[in-house]
Amino acid sequence: MRLWTALIIAGIAVFPTTACAREWPAKPVRIVAPYAPGGSADTFGRLLAQKLAASFKQGFIVDNRPAAAGILGSELVAKAPPDGYTLLISGIGSHVIAPALSDVPYDPMKSFTHIAFLGGPPTVLVVTPGLEAKSLDDFVALSKAMQKGAAFGSPGRGTHGHLIGEMFRAQSGANLFHVSYKGAVPALVDLTASQIPAAFVTLSSAQGQIRADKVRALALTSAKRLPDFAQIPTFAESGYPGLVATTWFGLSGPAGVPSDIVRRLNAAVRAALADTQVRDRLSAQGIEPNNLDADAYTELTRSEIRRWAPFARTAR
């Protein structure tokens, strides 16, 4: 009798979760973008909101929560109910670099359900047009000729641009020192004004200045040349195979999101990224979307933590 009672109680406990997953989404879904409007995270959030709303016939609303390198918005989602109604634009900044640099109020793996990989822009090394450097070799030689070295700007200490710059310095032997900015835009403003000679920023941030010939791009961290920026060589082809990386983003939720919701969201995101208009829009920003299932995105996050966290802790 006690066994039957326990089984009945267990069935009652499980049924509501299963039923709720089948009915999802029965109300609008919030997508938290933990950075300011206008950046790559916001771009992905609004693109997904539009496509997922059409796919699920329900509202998907972007909620920008910019603060503390993505930590505030990530914490908000980590503590939300795992019912599929609060999602996060996760990424290398909030889930790899920030936890390596400071104590954050969440575990980048245990506190989240990682749902789908979105991709992201590569980093580009850009210099002022007046700088006598047409290639990476030229830039390295020029930096060594400077007594104090060459300054390079980035969107801030601990950002992916900063880490790529430090990794390039270590691998090339260039005489460089870092200048930290509060975002890519201020760094590019000073670069175009020749206040600094170089900067490591995302291609999506610098593509306008590159096309307008206000800055010169020397190399990209993409695995191969990009169709829309075929004139820019990669670091890999220029002798730095270890400098292949993107400032990537993904879609995540709190730990414990039902597997049926994860499966449906992953399929819808992959279908959205396969849309020709979406791919063209992202390609113009140097972003090549990928096609990973939830398990593969989870493993990618784990592998990026292994790759970047130790280096982030030691970068000067």
C-alpha positions in Angstrom: 0.0 0.0 0.0 2.8 2.4 0.9 4.5 1.6 -2.4 1.4 2.4 -4.4 1.0 5.7 -2.4 4.6 6.6 -3.1 4.2 5.9 -6.8 1.0 7.9 -7.1 2.6 10.9 -5.3 5.7 10.6 -7.6 3.4 10.6 -10.6 1.5 13.7 -9.4 4.9 15.5 -8.9 6.1 14.6 -12.4 2.9 15.2 -14.4 2.6 19.0 -13.9 6.2 19.5 -15.2 5.6 17.3 -18.2 2.3 19.0 -18.9 3.8 22.5 -18.6 6.6 21.6 -21.0 4.0 20.4 -23.5 2.0 23.6 -23.2 5.1 25.8 -23.4 5.0 28.7 -24.4 1.6 29.6 -23.0 2.8 33.2 -22.3 5.5 35.6 -23.4 9.1 34.5 -23.0 11.8 36.9 -21.8 15.2 36.9 -23.4 17.7 38.7 -21.1 20.6 40.3 -23.1 23.1 41.2 -20.3 24.8 44.0 -22.3 23.8 47.4 -23.6 21.6 47.8 -26.7 23.4 47.9 -30.1 26.0 45.2 -29.4 26.3 41.7 -30.7 24.3 40.2 -27.7 21.5 42.6 -28.3 21.6 41.9 -32.0 21.3 38.2 -31.4 18.5 38.7 -28.8 16.3 40.8 -31.1 16.9 38.5 -34.1 15.9 35.5 -32.0 12.9 37.3 -30.5 11.5 37.9 -33.9 12.2 34.5 -35.3 11.1 32.5 -32.2 7.9 34.6 -31.9 7.0 33.6 -35.5 8.0 29.9 -34.8 6.1 29.5 -31.6 3.2 32.0 -32.2 4.0 33.6 -28.8 5.8 36.8 -27.7 9.5 36.8 -27.1 10.7 40.0 -25.4 14.3 41.2 -25.2 15.2 42.6 -21.7 18.6 44.5 -21.7 20.4 44.3 -18.4 23.8 45.9 -19.0 26.1 45.8 -16.0 29.2 44.2 -14.6 30.4 42.5 -17.8 27.2 40.5 -18.2 27.2 39.2 -14.6 24.0 41.0 -13.5 21.8 39.6 -16.3 23.4 36.2 -16.0 22.7 36.1 -12.3 19.1 37.1 -12.9 18.5 34.2 -15.2 20.4 31.7 -13.1 18.0 32.4 -10.2 14.8 32.3 -12.4 12.4 29.4 -12.4 13.6 26.7 -14.9 10.2 26.8 -16.8 11.5 28.1 -20.2 10.1 31.6 -19.7 13.4 33.3 -18.8 16.3 32.8 -21.2 19.7 34.4 -21.6 22.0 35.5 -24.3 25.1 33.8 -22.8 28.6 34.1 -24.1 32.3 34.0 -23.6 32.3 37.3 -21.6 29.7 36.3 -19.0 30.5 32.5 -18.9 34.2 32.2 -19.5 36.1 35.4 -18.8 34.1 37.0 -16.0 34.1 33.9 -13.8 37.9 33.6 -14.3 38.5 37.2 -13.2 36.3 37.5 -10.2 33.8 35.7 -7.9 30.5 35.6 -9.7 27.1 34.6 -8.1 26.7 31.6 -10.4 28.5 28.6 -11.8 28.9 29.0 -15.6 28.1 25.3 -16.1 26.0 24.1 -13.1 23.7 27.2 -12.9 22.5 27.0 -16.5 21.0 24.9 -19.2 22.9 25.6 -22.3 20.4 25.4 -25.2 21.8 26.6 -28.5 25.0 28.1 -30.0 24.6 31.3 -32.0 28.2 32.1 -33.1 29.9 35.5 -33.0 32.3 37.9 -34.7 36.0 37.3 -34.8 38.4 39.8 -33.4 40.3 42.1 -35.8 43.5 44.0 -35.3 43.0 47.5 -36.8 45.6 50.3 -37.0 45.5 53.9 -38.0 45.8 54.4 -41.8 48.9 56.6 -41.3 50.8 53.8 -39.5 53.6 52.4 -41.6 52.4 48.8 -41.1 50.8 47.0 -44.0 51.0 43.5 -42.4 51.4 41.8 -39.0 55.2 41.4 -39.6 55.4 45.2 -40.3 53.4 45.9 -37.1 55.6 43.7 -34.9 58.8 45.2 -36.4 57.4 48.7 -35.9 56.5 48.0 -32.2 60.0 46.7 -31.5 61.5 49.9 -33.0 59.5 52.0 -30.5 61.3 52.6 -27.2 58.2 52.5 -25.2 56.4 50.1 -27.4 53.1 50.4 -29.3 49.8 50.9 -27.5 46.8 48.8 -28.3 43.3 49.6 -27.3 40.5 47.1 -26.4 37.0 47.3 -25.1 38.3 46.8 -21.5 40.5 44.7 -19.3 39.5 41.1 -19.4 37.5 41.4 -22.6 38.1 39.0 -25.5 39.9 41.8 -27.4 42.3 42.4 -24.5 43.1 38.7 -24.3 43.6 38.3 -28.0 46.0 41.3 -27.9 47.9 39.8 -25.0 48.1 36.4 -26.7 49.4 38.0 -29.9 52.0 39.9 -27.9 53.2 36.7 -26.2 53.3 34.7 -29.5 54.8 37.4 -31.7 57.2 39.0 -29.3 55.8 42.4 -30.3 56.5 45.3 -27.9 53.0 46.2 -27.0 51.1 47.7 -24.0 47.4 47.7 -23.3 45.1 50.7 -23.0 41.7 49.8 -21.6 38.5 51.5 -22.8 34.9 51.3 -21.7 33.8 49.5 -24.9 34.8 49.2 -28.5 33.4 52.5 -29.6 35.6 54.7 -27.5 38.6 52.7 -28.5 37.8 53.1 -32.2 37.2 56.9 -31.7 40.7 57.3 -30.3 42.1 55.0 -33.0 40.6 57.1 -35.9 41.9 60.2 -34.2 45.4 58.7 -34.0 45.5 58.8 -30.2 46.5 55.2 -30.2 48.1 53.3 -33.1 46.2 50.0 -32.9 43.2 48.2 -31.3 41.8 44.7 -31.0 38.0 44.8 -31.3 35.3 42.7 -32.8 34.9 42.8 -36.5 31.2 43.8 -36.1 32.3 46.8 -34.1 34.9 47.9 -36.6 33.4 47.0 -39.9 32.0 50.4 -40.6 35.4 52.1 -40.1 37.1 49.4 -42.2 34.7 49.9 -45.1 35.1 53.7 -44.9 39.0 53.3 -44.9 39.1 55.1 -41.5 41.2 52.2 -40.1 43.3 49.5 -41.7 42.6 45.9 -40.8 45.7 43.7 -40.5 44.3 40.3 -39.4 41.2 38.5 -38.2 40.9 35.6 -35.7 38.5 33.7 -38.0 39.5 30.2 -39.1 39.5 31.3 -42.7 39.0 34.5 -44.7 35.4 35.8 -44.6 33.5 36.3 -47.9 32.4 39.8 -47.0 36.0 40.8 -45.9 38.1 38.7 -48.2 40.9 41.3 -48.3 41.7 40.8 -44.6 44.1 37.9 -43.9 43.7 35.7 -40.8 46.2 35.4 -38.0 46.4 31.7 -38.8 47.5 32.2 -42.4 49.9 34.8 -41.1 51.8 32.4 -38.9 49.7 32.4 -35.7 47.5 29.2 -35.8 46.6 29.5 -32.1 44.8 32.8 -32.7 41.6 31.4 -34.0 38.7 32.6 -31.9 35.3 34.4 -31.9 33.5 36.5 -29.3 30.7 34.0 -29.3 27.2 34.0 -27.9 24.5 31.4 -27.2 21.1 30.8 -25.8 20.8 29.5 -22.2 18.3 29.2 -19.4 18.4 28.4 -15.7 19.6 24.9 -14.7 16.8 22.3 -15.0 14.9 23.6 -18.1 12.8 20.5 -19.3 14.5 18.6 -22.1 11.5 18.9 -24.4 11.6 22.7 -24.2 15.4 22.6 -24.8 14.9 20.4 -27.8 12.2 22.6 -29.3 14.2 25.8 -28.7 17.4 24.3 -30.2 15.6 23.2 -33.3 13.9 26.6 -33.7 17.2 28.5 -33.2 19.0 26.4 -35.8 16.2 26.9 -38.3 16.4 30.7 -37.7 20.1 30.7 -38.2 19.7 28.7 -41.5 17.4 31.4 -42.9 19.1 33.1 -45.9 18.2 36.6 -44.8 19.5 36.0 -41.3 22.7 34.5 -42.6 23.2 37.5 -44.9 22.6 39.9 -42.1 25.1 38.2 -39.8 27.7 37.7 -42.6 27.8 41.5 -43.1 29.0 41.7 -39.5 31.6 38.9 -39.9 29.5 36.4 -38.0 29.2 32.9 -39.3 26.4 31.0 -37.4 27.0 27.4 -36.4 24.7 24.4 -36.2 25.2 22.8 -32.8 22.8 20.8 -30.7 22.4 21.5 -26.9 25.0 18.9 -25.8 27.5 20.3 -28.3 27.0 23.9 -27.1 27.4 22.7 -23.5 30.6 21.0 -24.3 31.9 24.0 -26.3 31.3 26.3 -23.3 33.2 23.8 -21.1 36.1 23.6 -23.5 36.3 27.4 -23.9 36.5 27.7 -20.1 39.5 25.3 -20.2 41.1 27.3 -23.0 40.7 30.9 -21.8 40.2 31.0 -18.0 43.9 30.3 -17.1 45.1 32.9 -19.6 42.6 35.4 -18.4 43.8 35.1 -14.9 47.4 35.9 -15.9 46.9 38.5 -18.6 48.3 41.8 -17.5 
